[in-house]
Amino acid sequence: MVASDFYTVLTDKGLIQLSGPEKEKYLQGQITADVNALTANKALLACHCDFKGKTWSVSYLFSWQQDLLLLSHSSVLEKSLSELKKYGVFAKVTITNGSENWLISAGLGKAVEAEIIRVFGLLPELNQEIVHNDHGLVMALHGNSTRYVILQPQTAANKVSIDSTPAGEILWEIEDIKAGIADVRLATANEFVPQMMNLQQLDAISFSKGCYMGQEVVARTKYLGKNKRAAFRLHGEGSHQTQAGDSLELQLGENWRPAGKILRSATHKGQSWLLAVLAHDTEIGSVMRLKESPETIFTVLPQPYELA
């Protein structure tokens, strides 16, 4: 399935804003991505973990004028913010919730591209490539189609102006699931090491940078082969109401056993999509059900990328 053109404001996303002369140095010691590789024209995907390597949040990191921006799900933003602030007092950095100062939107298709060109002059082309000016920035994401994330200050003189598509946020969620992009919500915060969510496949982890919070566990998971779980896409016929944190069970013959936990989910036009953390050796085509609703059945889909 290829998504139709759509545009939406992402009301479930928020921004942590970092400023100050030591913002890059400080953030380098807090997240899994190599902040030194960040440029104004290229975003990074990153995880913010605790000292045990469990993920507080998954974010896109942007360089914007004199600041750094972390775009993450709003349900985990405050917890991630408080953890960053806890150690930020020892550095020359100011860390704030900047969500109210920004318009966060996204979409795909010819109308969206035309409006991006009107506001920004050209389109970003490569995955996570950035085009920016005084009106904000736009990032390209590759998948079944090229999609765009648009960040604009509320004070921007020239804003992207397109009518939001009904169910646009649901369509965006489905496209992220199809692309195998994991996210952390409040129900799954501080539960999974990044590799359990395939984030190494999306270049969200640097294994060559220096120390950062949780680095020892993340490195051990890679080099000692400690990871026994991975994120898988699932699909079900019907409009199934599921949410992050719900448990899945795997069918083995006539019996069912615990299988894993949902990271993100979406339903549209009688089709339901999940991204869930399951056993690494889960077979494609396996049948699973929702623990709290045994009649709700899903099938495991092939990965959109090769697992390590």
C-alpha positions in Angstrom: 0.0 0.0 0.0 1.3 3.4 -1.0 -0.1 6.4 0.9 -2.1 9.1 -0.9 -1.1 12.7 -0.7 -1.8 14.2 2.7 -0.8 17.0 5.1 -1.2 17.2 8.9 -0.2 19.1 12.0 1.6 16.7 14.3 -0.2 17.5 17.6 1.5 14.5 19.4 5.0 15.8 18.9 7.0 18.3 20.9 10.4 20.0 20.9 13.2 20.2 23.5 15.4 23.2 22.7 19.0 23.5 23.8 21.1 26.6 23.7 24.4 27.8 25.1 28.1 27.4 24.3 28.4 23.9 25.6 25.1 22.5 24.1 26.8 20.1 21.6 29.4 18.9 24.1 26.7 18.3 26.7 24.3 16.5 24.4 27.1 14.3 23.1 27.3 12.7 26.5 23.6 12.1 26.7 22.3 10.6 23.5 23.2 7.6 21.2 23.9 9.6 18.0 27.2 11.4 17.3 26.3 15.0 17.8 29.6 16.0 16.1 28.1 14.6 12.8 25.1 17.0 13.0 25.0 19.8 10.4 22.4 22.4 9.5 21.7 20.3 6.4 21.4 16.8 7.9 19.3 15.7 10.9 20.2 12.7 13.1 17.9 10.1 14.7 18.9 9.4 18.3 17.9 7.7 21.6 18.0 9.2 25.1 18.7 6.4 27.5 19.1 5.9 31.3 22.3 4.5 32.7 21.0 0.9 32.1 20.6 1.6 28.4 16.8 1.7 28.6 15.3 4.3 26.3 13.5 7.4 27.6 12.8 8.8 24.2 13.5 8.5 20.4 14.1 11.9 18.7 15.2 13.6 15.5 18.0 16.0 16.3 18.2 19.3 14.3 20.6 22.2 14.2 18.6 25.4 14.0 20.4 28.8 13.9 22.1 28.9 17.3 20.2 26.1 19.0 19.7 22.3 18.9 16.2 20.8 18.6 15.0 17.4 19.7 11.7 16.3 18.2 10.0 13.5 20.1 6.6 12.2 21.1 4.9 14.6 23.5 4.0 11.9 26.1 7.7 11.3 26.9 9.0 14.8 26.4 8.8 16.0 30.0 10.5 13.0 31.4 13.3 13.2 28.9 13.5 16.9 29.5 13.9 16.4 33.3 16.6 13.8 32.8 18.5 16.1 30.5 18.1 19.0 32.9 19.4 16.9 35.8 22.9 16.8 34.5 22.7 20.0 32.5 23.3 22.1 35.6 27.0 21.2 35.3 27.4 22.6 31.8 26.9 25.9 30.0 23.6 24.9 28.4 20.0 25.9 28.7 17.4 23.2 28.1 13.7 24.1 27.7 10.4 22.7 26.4 10.1 24.8 23.2 7.0 23.0 21.9 4.6 26.0 22.1 7.0 28.1 20.0 6.9 25.8 17.0 4.4 24.6 14.4 5.2 20.9 13.7 3.6 19.5 10.6 4.2 16.7 8.0 3.0 15.2 4.8 3.7 13.9 1.3 2.6 14.5 -2.2 2.7 17.1 -4.9 0.7 19.8 -3.0 3.0 19.5 0.0 6.1 19.6 -2.2 4.8 22.7 -4.0 4.1 24.5 -0.7 7.6 23.5 0.6 9.2 25.0 -2.5 7.1 28.2 -2.1 8.3 28.7 1.5 11.8 27.2 1.4 12.9 27.5 -2.2 13.7 23.8 -2.8 13.0 20.3 -1.6 15.4 18.2 0.5 16.1 15.0 -1.4 18.2 12.6 0.7 16.9 10.8 3.7 17.1 13.1 6.8 18.4 15.9 4.6 17.4 19.4 5.7 16.5 22.6 3.8 16.2 25.7 6.0 15.8 29.4 6.0 14.5 32.1 8.4 11.0 30.5 8.1 12.1 27.2 9.6 13.3 23.9 8.3 12.0 20.8 6.4 13.4 17.3 6.6 12.9 14.5 4.0 12.2 10.9 5.1 12.5 8.0 2.7 10.1 5.0 2.6 7.4 3.9 0.3 7.2 7.6 -0.7 9.4 10.6 0.2 7.7 12.3 3.2 8.5 15.6 4.8 8.6 16.9 8.4 8.3 20.7 8.7 9.3 22.8 11.7 8.4 26.4 11.7 8.6 29.0 14.5 5.2 30.4 15.4 6.6 33.8 14.6 7.6 32.8 11.0 6.4 35.4 8.5 5.8 32.8 5.8 4.2 29.5 6.9 3.3 26.4 5.0 -0.5 26.8 4.3 -2.4 23.6 3.4 -5.6 22.2 4.7 -5.0 19.3 7.0 -6.1 16.0 5.7 -8.8 14.2 7.7 -7.0 11.4 9.6 -3.7 12.9 8.6 -1.9 12.0 11.8 -3.1 8.4 11.5 -1.8 8.3 8.0 1.6 9.6 9.2 1.7 7.0 12.0 1.0 4.2 9.5 3.8 5.4 7.2 6.3 5.4 10.1 5.2 1.9 11.0 5.6 0.7 7.4 9.1 2.2 7.4 9.9 0.3 10.6 10.7 3.5 12.6 10.4 2.8 16.3 9.1 5.3 18.8 8.8 5.4 22.5 5.5 6.4 24.2 4.9 6.9 27.9 3.7 3.3 28.3 7.0 1.9 26.9 9.4 4.5 28.2 12.5 3.2 30.1 11.7 -0.4 28.9 13.8 -1.2 25.8 17.4 -1.0 24.8 17.7 0.8 21.4 18.7 -2.4 19.6 15.4 -4.1 20.7 13.7 -1.5 18.5 16.0 -1.9 15.5 17.3 1.6 15.9 20.8 0.5 15.0 19.4 -0.2 11.5 18.3 3.4 11.2 21.7 4.8 12.2 20.4 6.1 15.5 23.4 4.7 17.4 27.0 5.6 17.1 29.4 2.8 18.2 32.5 4.9 17.7 31.7 8.1 19.7 32.8 8.6 23.3 30.8 7.8 26.4 27.2 8.7 26.8 24.4 7.7 29.2 23.7 4.0 28.8 26.7 3.5 26.4 28.1 0.5 28.2 24.9 -1.5 28.0 24.2 -0.5 24.4 27.8 -1.5 23.4 27.6 -4.8 25.2 24.3 -5.6 23.5 26.0 -5.2 20.2 29.4 -6.7 20.7 28.4 -9.6 23.1 25.3 -10.6 21.1 23.0 -9.9 24.1 20.0 -8.7 22.1 17.3 -11.4 21.8 14.5 -9.0 20.7 13.6 -6.9 17.6 10.8 -4.7 16.4 8.5 -6.2 13.8 5.6 -4.8 11.7 2.2 -6.5 12.0 -1.0 -6.1 10.0 -4.6 -7.0 10.8 -7.8 -6.9 8.9 -10.4 -4.7 10.7 -10.4 -1.6 12.8 -8.6 -2.8 16.0 -8.2 -0.3 18.8 -4.7 -0.9 20.2 -2.2 1.3 21.9 1.5 1.4 22.9 2.2 -1.0 25.8 -0.5 -3.6 24.9 0.7 -7.2 25.0 0.7 -9.7 22.1 0.5 -13.5 22.2 1.9 -15.9 19.7 0.0 -18.9 18.4 1.9 -22.2 18.8 -0.4 -25.0 17.6 -3.6 -24.7 19.5 -1.9 -22.7 22.4 -0.9 -19.1 22.8 2.1 -17.8 24.7 3.4 -14.3 25.6 5.1 -12.8 22.5 5.9 -9.1 23.0 4.7 -5.5 23.4 3.3 -2.9 21.0 5.4 0.2 20.4 3.0 2.0 18.1 -0.2 1.3 16.2 -2.7 2.9 13.9 -6.0 1.9 12.2 -7.4 3.4 9.0 -10.2 2.2 6.6 -10.5 -1.3 8.1 -6.7 -1.9 8.2 -4.7 -2.0 11.4 -0.9 -1.7 11.6 1.4 -2.4 14.5 5.1 -2.1 15.3 5.9 -4.3 18.2 9.0 -5.7 20.1 9.1 -9.5 19.7 11.6 -12.3 19.9 14.4 -11.7 17.4 13.8 -15.1 15.8 10.1 -14.5 15.2 9.0 -16.0 11.9 7.5 -13.9 9.1 3.8 -14.9 8.8 3.4 -15.8 12.5 -0.1 -15.2 13.8 -0.5 -13.2 17.0 -3.4 -11.9 19.0 -4.0 -9.1 21.4 -3.8 -10.4 25.0 -6.7 -8.3 26.3 -8.8 -9.0 23.2 -8.1 -12.6 22.0 -10.4 -12.2 18.9 -8.0 -9.4 17.6 -5.6 -11.2 15.2 -2.4 -9.9 13.5 0.1 -11.3 11.1 3.9 -10.6 11.2 5.1 -8.8 8.0 8.6 -8.9 6.4 11.1 -6.4 7.7 11.6 -3.2 5.6 15.4 -3.6 6.2 17.8 -6.4 7.0 18.2 -7.0 10.8 21.7 -7.2 12.2 
